[in-house]
Structures are given as C-alpha cells and as structure tokens.
Amino acid sequence: MNIRPLGKKMSVGTGKIYTFCLNCGEVISTRVENPEKFKDL
C-alpha cells in the first residue's frame, strides 16, 4: 500500500522502503521512496 498525503484521496502517493535484519526480522528503518511528492502541499 502506498503512502499518500492526508486529504489527497486521488493521489497515487509513493511506496515504502523497509530495512530489516535477515536474522531476526526486526525492522530497522522505514522510509518513503519519493519524499519529493509531499513537498508543496
């Protein structure tokens, strides 16, 4: 599921990038692929 700006129901948004440990599965960080899509809202 993509992340999209609040109040912008028709926006496609952007995907998420997860960095995680291959041994235990703990998520180390979560980022958005294209943060520039959220500028100038």
Contacts in CASP RR format, 6 or more apart in sequence:
PFRMAT RR
TARGET T0000
AUTHOR 0000-0000-0000
METHOD contacts of the structure
MODEL  1
MNIRPLGKKMSVGTGKIYTFCLNCGEVISTRVENPEKFKDL
2 12 0 8 1.000
2 13 0 8 1.000
2 14 0 8 1.000
2 15 0 8 1.000
2 16 0 8 1.000
3 13 0 8 1.000
3 14 0 8 1.000
3 15 0 8 1.000
3 16 0 8 1.000
3 32 0 8 1.000
4 11 0 8 1.000
4 12 0 8 1.000
4 13 0 8 1.000
4 14 0 8 1.000
5 11 0 8 1.000
5 13 0 8 1.000
5 37 0 8 1.000
5 38 0 8 1.000
5 41 0 8 1.000
8 41 0 8 1.000
11 37 0 8 1.000
13 34 0 8 1.000
13 37 0 8 1.000
14 32 0 8 1.000
14 33 0 8 1.000
14 34 0 8 1.000
14 35 0 8 1.000
14 37 0 8 1.000
14 38 0 8 1.000
15 32 0 8 1.000
15 33 0 8 1.000
15 34 0 8 1.000
16 30 0 8 1.000
16 31 0 8 1.000
16 32 0 8 1.000
16 33 0 8 1.000
17 30 0 8 1.000
17 31 0 8 1.000
17 32 0 8 1.000
17 33 0 8 1.000
18 27 0 8 1.000
18 29 0 8 1.000
18 30 0 8 1.000
19 27 0 8 1.000
19 28 0 8 1.000
19 29 0 8 1.000
19 30 0 8 1.000
19 31 0 8 1.000
20 26 0 8 1.000
20 27 0 8 1.000
20 28 0 8 1.000
21 28 0 8 1.000
32 38 0 8 1.000
END
